[in-house]
Amino acid sequence: MATALVNGRILLDDRFVDDKAVLIDASRIQAIVDAADVPAGLERYDLGGGLLVPGFVDTQVNGGGGVLFNDAPTVEAIRIIGAAHRSFGTTGFLPTLISDDLRVIRAGIEAVDAAIAEHVPGVLGIHIEGPFLNEKRKGIHEADKIRVLDEEGFVVLTSAKSGRTLVTIAPERTTPPMILRLVEAGVVVSAGHSEATYEQMKEAIAAGLSGVTHLFNAMTQLTSREPGVVGAALEDDGVWCGIIVDGHHVHPASLKLAQRCKPVDKVMLVTDAMPSVGADAGHFILQGKRINVRDGACRDATGRLAGSHLNMVSAVRNAVAMLGVPTAAALRMASAVPAAFLGQGDRLGAIAPGYQADLVLLGDDFVVEDSWISGKRPSHR
C-alpha cells in the first residue's frame, strides 16, 4: 500500500519546499503532491518538520560496524557494513577493497553479486581500490600487494554479474587501451595512488577514465611546471572528484579551491570509512598493522592516515561548516553527484517521481532520525 510522507521540508533539486508530501508506492517514489492533496485512506508518516533528503551514496566504504571488507569478503560482512552506515544516512554504497591478492578480489566480487541477489539493503556494487597502483604513492596499502594490471587482472575486474564496478588505478601503471577496454566492459575507472604526469592523466581521461579517488591524497600535486593528477582533474570539467572532508585528509582551503575550479555537479563526498565507523572501538587491525582511532582520525603507529573514521552525514555537516557549502548543495554532493558518477543518476540521488525511494529524515544539526531504502524503513524501527 502507498505511504504519504507528510509534514516535512523536502529537498527538491536545489531547494527545500514546505507543504508538499512524498507518495511512496512499493520501492519507488510515486508522486510529489501538495499536502492538501494527499489521497484519503493512505497511510501517513509524519516527518515532524524535519528535512527529507535523498539517501546518501558513498562510493568508498572499506568497512563499518567493526568489520573490514578485506578481512571478510562475505554477504554477512556487507550486511553489517551497510547497516552501520545506514544509521548515518547512507542508503547506497560500494563495499571497498584496498590492495589485496586477486583471490580476495574475486571473493569480494562474488560476495557483492550474492548480496545484490539477496537484496541486502543499499549495496550498489563494488569499489576495487588497487592493487593496480603506484608503490611510490601507496599510502597505507601494502607494497607487496601492488601489481601491474595484466590480462588476469582485467578478467577479474570485469567479472561482476551485477551492480557497478568502480576501479581505482594508477594511470601510469597501465595503458590507455587497457583503460578503454575496462570502460567498454562497463567498469567505472578512477585515478588514485598515482605518480602520473599531467600528460598521462590527460591520455587516461581521453581513454575513458572519469574519476579521481580522494582528490589531493596519494597523487601528484599541482605545481608551477607540472600540473600532475590534481591539475588534470581540476582542469577537466568532465572528471568527478571524490573528497574526504574530515579535517584530517585535506586542508579546507585546498578543498575550497577545488570547488571553485570544478562544476558543482562534479565534486562528491566520500568517507573512505574504516571498521571503526558505527563501532565502539579505539583501534582495529589492517593487514597486520594496528590502526588507532583518535581525535576522529585513523592512523598507524607512524601517524600515517589509514582510511577514515568519517560517516556520510558528518561529511555533509563538515562541508557546510568547514567549506561554507550551502546545505542543499552539500546534500547533493552526498547523493545526486555520486549517483551520477556511477551512472545511476536516473534512479538514485533525488526525490522525484519514478526514482527509487531511498530517503533520509534529518533532524536538528543533521541528526539522522529515519531512513528508507527501496521504500522500506529499518526493521528495528
N, C-alpha and C positions, 0 to 999 in steps of 0.2 A: 504494500500500500504506500502511496506517495506521502511524503512528510513535508511540512512547511516550516522553514527556519525563519522565525519572526523576532522582531524587537532587537535588532542589532544594527550596527553600522557596517555596511557591506562594501568591500573593495571591488569596484568595477573599473577595469582598466587602470587608470592612474588617479582615481579619486574615490573617496568614501561617500556613500549615499545613505540617507535615512529613509524611513517609511517604505522600505521595499521588503519583500520576502523571497527566499530562495526555495523553490519546489524541487525536491529530490524524488525521483522515481527509480527504484531499484538502485543501480550503480551509477546513474548519471544525473546530471542537473537537467531537469525538465524545462524549467522556465524561471525568469525573474519577473515578479509581478508587484504591483502596488500592494502595500499591506492591506488595504481595504478590499482588495480583490481576491484574497485567498479563498478558494472554493470551500463551501461549507462541508463539514464532515471529515476534512483532512486532519490527520494527526499534526499537532503543532509542537515545535520545540522552541522554548523561549530562550533567546540568546542573552537576555539580561542586560541589554545595552552594550555588550561587548563588541569587539571588532571581529567580523567574519572575513577571513582572508583565504586565498588559495593555499593548499598544503605545500610545504617546503619540499624542494627536490635537491638532494645532496648527492653530488657525483663522486664524492671521495670519502668513504666511510670504512676505515680499517678495522674498527671494532666498536664495542659498546656493551654495557651490561656485564662487564668483566670478561668478555670474550674477544679474542683476536682471530680474525678470519683466517690468517695464515696458519694458525695453530689448529683450527678446527674448520676446515672447508666442508661443512655439512649443512643440511637443511635446518637442523635444530639450531646451529650457531647463527644462521641467517635470521631465524625467527627471533632469537634472543636479542641480536643486534638491532633488528628492526623495531622491536618493542621498546628498547631503551631509547632510541632516537625519536620514536613517535611521541613520547612524553614531552619532547621539546619541539614538536610541531612538524617533524619530518614525516611526510606521508609517501614519499618516493625516494629510493636510494639505490646506489650501486655499491654492494659489498666490494671492498677493495683489497687486492693482494699486492703487497710490496714484493720486491725481487725475491724469487724463490726458484726451486727446481721445477722443471716442466711437469713433473708428476703432480706437484701441488697445484699448479695452474690448471691442469686437466681436472683434478678433483674439485677445484673451486668452480669451474665452468659447469661440470656435471651437477654440483650441488645447486647452483643457481637455476639451471634448467629444471631440476626437480622441484625447487621451491616455487618457481613460477607455475609449474603444472599443478602443484598442491595449493595454489592461491595463497601463499604466505603473504600477509599484508605488506604492501609497499615496495617489494623488490622489483626493480625495473631492468636488471641486467647485471653486468659485472664490470669493474674497472681493474685492469691489469697494469699496475704501475711498475714497470720493469718486468723481467731483468734486462731489457734491451736498452740499457742506459750507458752513461759515460762514467767510468770509475772515478775520474777526477772530480766529479760533482755528485758523488754517491750519497752524500748526507748520511743518514742513519742506515742506509741499505748496506747489506753485506757484500764486500768486494768479490768474494768467491762465488756469489750467485749471479753476478753480472756476465752476460754473454752477448755474442753477436746475433742479430736477427737473421737466421738461416731458414731453409725450407721447412725443417721440422718445426721451428718456432711459428712460421706462418700457418702451418696446418693446425697447430694448437690454438692460435689466436682466432682462427676463423671457424672453430668447431662448435660454437654455441648454437643450440637449436631454437632458442627463444630469447626475447629481451634484447637489450642493446649491449654491445661490447665496446667499451672505451679502453684504448691502449695508450699509455704514456711511453714514449720512446725518446732517445736522443737522436735527432735527425742525422747528425754527422756519423752515427754508427750504423747507418743503413743507407739506402739509395732512394732517390725519388721514384723509380719504377716499383720498388717494393712498397712504398707508401701508397702509391696509386693502386696497386693490387689489393692492399688492405681495404682501402676506401671502396673500391669496386665490389669487394666482398661484403660490404655493409658495416665495416668497423669504423668507429669514430677515432681518429688519430690526433693525439695531443703531444706537444713537446714538453720535456721536463728532464731534470738531472742531466743537463746538456752543456757541452763546450762549443756548441755550434756558432759559427760566424753568422753575421747578418746575411751574407750571400747564401750560405747553406740553409738558413731558415726560410729565405725567400723561395728557394728552389723547393723546399718541402711544402710550403704553403701552396705553391703552384701545382704541386702533385696531389693536393687534397687535404693536407694537414689543416685542421680547423680550430685547434685549441692550444692553450698553454696552461700547464698544470702548476698550481701555486706560483703565480707570477712573482718574480724577483728572487724567489728562493731556489737555490741549486741550479743556477744557469748563468750564462754570460750576461753581463750588465751593459747598460747604455753608457758608452764613453765617447770622448770627443771624435776619435777617428775610427772606432769600431762599435757600431750600434748594438751588436750582439743579438741574443734571443730577445731580450727585453725591448730593444729598439725596433726590431722587426715586428714584434707583437703589438706594440703601441702604434706603429705607423699604419698597419693594415686594418682597415675598418671591418674586414670580414672575419677576423680571428676573435674567438671568445677567450676571455682570460678569467681563470679562477683565482680568487684572492682569499687569504686567511686573515680575517680581521679579529685577532685576539690580543693585540698589543704586544706580541712577542715575536711573531714571524717577520713583520714588515712595519717600518715606521709609518704612522698615519700620514705624514706629509708625502711620502712616496706613493701611497695609495690614492691620495687626493689628486696628485699629478697624473697618475694613470687614468683616473676617471675623467679628467679634463681632456685627455688625449683620445679616449675611446668613445664610440657611440654609447648611449645609455643602455642599449639592449645587448651589449657585448661584454659586460663585466658581471660576473656571477659570484655569489658567496659559496664557499665550500668550508667544510670543517676539518678534513684530514684527521678525523676523530680516532682516538685510540680506545682500548678497553675500559679506561677509567671513566668515560662518559656514561652516566647513569649507573655508576657503581661506587660503592664506598670503599675505596682503596687508595693507599698512598703510593703504591708502586705496582708495576707489572713487569713481566719478563718478555722481551722482544728478541727472538732469535739468540737466546742465551745471555743477553745483556739485561741488567736491571735498569729499568726506567723509573725515575722518581717523579711523582706528581706534586709540584709545589708552586704556590702562587699562580695557579691557573695555567701552568705550562708542564709539558712532559720532556724531561731531559735525562740523558745518560750521565755516567759518572764524570765525564769531561765537560758537561754543560751543554752538549750538543742537543738541539731540538730533535725530538722523535715523535713526529705527528703532533697532535694537539689534544688538549682537554676541552675543546670548544664544542658546543652544541649549536644547532642552527638558529634557534630563537635568540641565543646570545650573540650570534654573528649579526643578526638583524639589529639588535639593540646597540651593538658596538658600531655598526655602520652609521646609525643615526647619531650616536653620542661622539664618536671619535672622528668621523669623516664629514659630519654635517649633512648626510644624505636625508632628504625628506622621507618621512615614514612610508608613504606609498611606494616610493622608488626603492627603498631598502627591501620591502616585502617582495617586490617584483624581482630584485636581484637574487632572492631566495626561492623563487617559484617560476615565473614566466621565462626568465633568461636561461636558467639551466635546462628547463623543459625544451626550449627551442634548440639549445646546443645538442641535445640528444635526439633531435628530430621528432620530438613529441609535443611540440607547441600547439598542435591542433586538437589535443585532447587533455593536456595537463597544464597546470600553471595559471589558470584563470577561472573566474566564476562567470560562466556563460552557458547558455543552453547547449546541450549536446556534449559538454565536457564531463569527464569523469568526476564524480562527486568526492574529490579529495579536498577537504576543507579543514581549517583550524579556527577555533574560537580563542581570541586573546582577550585577557582582562587588563587591568592596570599594569603598567610597566612591562608589557609584553609577556605576561604570565600565561602559559598555555592552560586553558581551562577545559577544552574538549577537542576532539578531532574526529574526522570521518575519512575513511579510506574506502573508495568504491561505495560510498553511501552508508557504510557501517561504522558505528562507534566502537571503541574498545569493549571487549566482552565483559570487563570488570565494572563498567560504568552502568 
